[in-house]
């Protein structure tokens, strides 16, 4: 919410399109600035709570790896590291005994010497997109815990992840995050434009990049708001763009666009040339399924897939899939399809062969989640979340100091200035185009334009009265 309450131009400011404005080379910006200024103000006021919640929950999310280790240490680690693990098949049998009504959907060998093996099940009573996972000691074959997990996230991280994405309100809650992600980028761009244009006129580079240490009151708040927003702008744009990939409406459009341009994440082919001799997952005896897992894992490792990996049992007539699941740099995302009967590789997909757009999407999502660069990624996201929180709080504080009861002027900054008609048409065209790709942004932007036009007409009528 950079420079939410920039001061109004002094009396006698040149109107849009005047010769004086053109002589400064900024006539186009002079006509657009009043609209951008009010847009930044209104969006900051009304979308600020969404951004504050998103930033606060995102800040909490940055420490979830550490919280997960503390809360689920018994499930994630073994009490003693042994000399030789028991066969993977025996571990699958033990897990199946702990979840007798489940169907095996995934097997993850330990990521480290002191880690546990994860066996995921599709079981009755498990929430959509969740799995019931048994955590097995690979040295003793004993089940240490059975938890409902969301992908690879255990309950603590899954709960915080859902809080950040939907506030635990389901599809309705996803609208909050979509509005926040849609407008975060607009606030960043409009704030940078307002702040740099204001400082450029004064030819003060230092005061553009750094807050004013000697200022007081609202001027000091504005300098911190603008300078911090300038430094955080790139990060805010990144969070906006990557966050929209998970959104309800814009996310669906992004997925459709990627599919139409062949930018989707590729997958290995699992169809076998003939009927599979191996029984499908769940229908097979756990011992048979476990023995198959041992053969498939050995074939994948012989093909060059190093840990960490996940085994996905195939159905009738399908190969098993073994895929690398390391999402920190350097990422490991290679995958192979293995015939469960002969343990031969029937298809191979290397991360190096992914389309560039699919790689960028993978890296962007993992960086957004604080996974790509480990602790450094977490620190960067936490710093960015704190910056957004501070900017929202500073913005509301400036609005409070400017309220009419303090002797200030009512209405938004720039309220007495009329935007150039061309600027209104430009923003209107952007709203229409944005409404196609980003519905939450387009609809709310149209609402803003209508409210702003109505406010200006009402002000003109009041001014025309005797």
N, C-alpha and C positions, 0 to 999 in steps of 0.2 A: 504494500500500500504506500509506495514511495511518494513523498511530498504530497500527501493527501490534502493538506490545507495550505497550499502555497498562497502567499499574500496576493490580493487583487492588485492589478496594475494601478499606478497612481492616477490621480485625476488628470485629464488631458491626454491620456494614452491614445495613440493613433488608432483610428478605426481600421477594420480589415480592409485591405485593398487600397489604403491611402498611399499617396506618393512617398510619405515618410517611411511607411512600413516597407514599401517596395525598395526604397533606397537602402534599407538595411539588409536586403536580400532575403527577408523572411516573411514576405507577404502571404505565402501559402500557409505558413505556420501560424501567422497572426489570425487568419480566418478560421483555422482549425483548433487553435489553442483553447478558446472558451468551452468548446464541446468536450475536448479531451480532459480539461480541468474538471468540469462537472461530472464527466463519466468516472474519472478516477475517484472523485469525492463520493459519489453515490454508491459506486461498487464497493469502495472501502468501508462505507458505513453498513451496508446491508449484507455484503458477502463476508465481511470481517469475521463474524462468529463462525462461519463455516471454515474459514482459513485457520482460525485460532484452534478449533477442534482438530482439524486435520494435522496441524503442526504439532499440537500437544500429543496426540496419539502417535504421530510419526516419531516424535522424540522418544516416546516410550518404546516404540518398536525397535529403535536402534540398539537397545540393550537386551533384546530378547535372546540372542545366543547365550549370553551369560546367565540370564534368568532361567533359561531352559536347562542349562547344565546344573544349576543349583537345585531347581525344583524336581528334576527327573534324573538325578545322578544314579539312583539304583537301577533304573531302566537302561541307561545309556552306557554304563561301565560295569565291569566285572570286579568282584572283590579281590581276585588274584589272577595274574596272568600265568597260564599254564605253558607247558612245553610244546604240546601238539594238539591242535583243535580236533574235535570229533568230526566225522564226515558231515557235510552239509545235509545229507539225507536224514541223518538221525536228528539233527536240529529241527528240520521241517516236521518230522513225526512228533517231536515233543511240542512244537507250536500248535500242530493240529489237535493234539490232545487237550491243549488249553483252550482252544476255540473249536469245540466239536461240531458246531453248526455252521461253520464258516467255509467259504470257498477261497482257496489261495489265489491271490491276484498279484503278489509281488514278493520277492525275496531279496534282501540286501545283506550281503556278507559284511562283517565288521569293517569300519573305516580305519581302525587303528588296533594295535595289539591288545589294548584294554577295553575295546568296544564290544558291543553285543550284536548279534545277528537279528535283523528285523524280518519278520514274516507277516505280511499284510493279508487280511481276509475281507471279503465281502460277506457280511453277516447280518442277520435280522436285527432290527432296532438301531442300526448305525445311521447317522444323519447323512443326507445326500453329500456327495463329494468327500466323505470321510471313509476311513478304513479302520477295522479293528486289528491292531498290530500286537503281536507277541514278540517280546524281547528275550532272546535266548542266549545264555552263557555258552560261547562256542567251545569252551574247554570241558565243561561238565554236561552240556546238553540240557540243563535245567532252565525253565522259563522264569525269568526274574520279574516280569511285569506284563500285563496286558492293558493297553491303552487305546483309546480312539484317537486317531491321528488324521491330520489334514495334509495329504501329501507326505512330505518328510517332517512336517512340523508337529511337535508334541503338543499336548493340551495348552500349556502356558503360551507358547508362541502362536498357536492357532487362535486362541481367544483374543490376544492382542491384535493379531492380523485382521480378524473379523471386526474388531472394534474400530480399527483404522479405516477399513473399507466400507463398512455399512452401519457402524454403531450398534450392531446386533439387531438391526431393524429389518433385515432382509432386503428385498428389492426396493422398498421405499427408502431405506437408508442409503442405498447406492446413489440416489439422486444427490444427497449431500456431498458426497465425494466427487461426483461428476461436476457439480456446480463449482466446487472449490478448485478442482483441477482446471476447469475451463477458464475461469476468471483469473487464476494465479498468473498465467502468462500475460493476459491483457494488462493486469495491474503492473507487472514488471516492465512491460514495454512502454506503457503510458507514463509510468513514474520516471523511467529513465529519460524519456523525451522531455517531460516537464522540467526535471532537475537539471539536465545538461543544457537545455536551452536557456534556462534562467541564469546559470552560472556562466555560459558562454557570453551572454550580453555583458557580464561584468568582468570577463577576461580574468577569472580567478581559478586556475587549475587546481591549486591546493584546496580551495574551499569546495571544489566539486568532488574531489576524491576523499577528503577528510572532513569530519564534523568541526564546527566552530567551537573552539574551547572557551572563548571569552564571551560568547553570547549567553543570554539568559531567557527564561520563559519559553514562549512558543517558538521564538526564533531558534533557540538552542535545540528544542525538540525536532523542529523541522530539519535542521542541519544533520542531526543524527539519523533521522528517518530517511532523508535523501541519500546521504553518503553510504549508509549500510545497505540501503536498497540497491544502490549502484553496484556495489561489490557483490551482492547476492543475486543480481538479476539473471546471470547465466544459469546458476543453480536452480532458480525458480522456474525458468523456462524449461529446463531439463525435467524437473519434477512434474510440471504441467503436462509436457508431451508424453512422458512415460506413464504418468498416472492415468491418462485418458485411455490407455490400452486396456485397462481393467474396467472402465466405466460401462454403464448399461447401454446407452444409445451410441455415443461416440465410439465406444469399444467395438460394437458390432460393425460400424462403418469402417473402422480401421481394419478389422479382420476381413471384411469383404474386399476392401481395396488391395490388401496384401495378396488375397487369393486371385484377384483378377490380374495382378501384375506378376504372378508366380513368385511372390516373396514369402510365401508361407514356410514354416519350418518343415523341412523334409523328413520323411520317415522311411525305415527299411520295409521292403516288401516281405510279407509273412506268408503268402500263399505257397503251399507245397505242390509240386507237380502231380502227386497222386494222393490217395487217402493216407492220412497220418496213422502210423502204427501206435504211436503213443496216445494214451487216453487224455482227454481234455482235462484242464485244471478243475479240481473239485470233484469230478467223477472218478478220478483215479484213487487208488489206495494211497494214503499218505506215504507209505514206504516206497511205492513205485514212483510217486511224484518226487520224493526226495532223491532217489537214485538218479532220476532224469535230471534234476537240478545239478547234481554233481557232474554229470557228463557234459551238460550244456555249459556250465561255468568253466570247465577245463578246456572246452573247445574255444570259448571266447578269449580266455587268457592266452591260448596258443595263437590266436589271431591278433594278439597285440593289445587287447583291452586290459589296462591295469586298473587297480582299485582307485576310487570307489566305483562300484557298479551296482546295477539293479537288474534282477532277472524277472521277466514278465512271462508267465506261462501262456502258451497259445491254446486256442480252442481246437475243436476237431478240424483237421485238415490245415492247421496253421503251425508255423514255426514258432519257437520261443524267441523272444527278443532279449538281448543283453545290451544294456546301454550304460555308458559312463555318466556319472551324476555329479561330477565336481564342477561347481559353479563359481569357484574363486579362480583368480588369475594365476597361472594360465588355465583356461577352462578345458575340461575333458568332456566332450560330448559325442564321441564316436559311438557307433552302435552296429551290432551284427544280428542277423536272424539265423537261428540254428535249428536244424532238423532234430527233433527230440529223439528219433529212433537211431539214426546213424551218427549223430553228433557232428554233422558236416555243416559248414557255413554255406547258407544259400543266398545271402545278400549282405553287403557291407556298405556302411555309410560313414564317411569320415567328416569330422567337423570342418576340416579344411575345404571340403567340397560344397559346403552350404552356400547358398546365395548370400551376397554381401548384406542385403537388407535383412535376411534372417539372422545373420550374425550380429548386426547392429541391434536388432530387437532383443536378442538374447542378452547381449552386454548391457543394453539400457535397462532392461527389467532387473537384472541381477545387481546393477549399480544402485537402482532405486531401492532395492531391498537390503542394501548394505552387505552384499555377499561378494561382490567382484574383487575388491581389494582388501578384504578382511577388516582388521581393526581400523586401518586408515579410512576405509569407506564409511565405517560406523561413525568415526569422529567427524568426518566431513558432513554427513547427513545430520548429525546432532547439532553441529554448528549452524547449518542452514535452517534447521527447525527453530532453533533459538532466535536466529535473526528474524524469521517470519513472525514469531510470537512478539518480539520486541517491536517490530514495525507496526503490527496491528495495535498493540497497546499504546504506542506513541501516537498513532493516528487518532485513536479515540480520545486521548488526552488533549491533543491539539483541537479537536472538535469541541471538547468540553470547555477549553479556555476561550474559544471563539464564540461561545453561545451568547445570544443577545442580552441575557441578564448580567453579563460582565461588561456591557457597554460596547460589545462588538456588533457587527452587522449580521442581520438575519440572512438565512439562505446559504447556498453553497458558494465557495470562492468563484469569482468570475461570473456571478449571477447577473450582473448588470451588463455584461457584454454579449452581443449577439454573434453567433458563429456565422461564417459565410455560408450562403445557401449551398454552394458547391460542397462544403465540408459536410453538411447534413446529408446530402445525396451520397457522398462517398461513404460515410459511416452506415447509411442505410443499405447501400449495396454490399458492404462487408457483412452486415447483419444477415442479409438474405443468403449470401454465400456460406456464411458460417452456420446458418440454420440447417443447411443440407448435411454438412459433415459433423458439426458440433451442435446438436439441437438445443442443449441446455444454454449454451452461449448465445446462439442466434435468437432464441425466444426472449431471453432476458434483455438482450441488447435492443431488440425492437421495443420492448416495454419501456426501456430507459429513454429511447428517442421520443416515444409518444408522451411520456411524462414530462420530458424537458420542453417539448414544443407546447404542451398544454400549460406548463408553468410560465413560459414566456408570454403566451397570449393573455393569460390571466394578469400578469404584471403590466402588460401594455394597456389593458382595459382599466386597471386601477389608476394608471398614470394619466389616462385620458379623461378621467372624471374631473369635474370642476373642483 
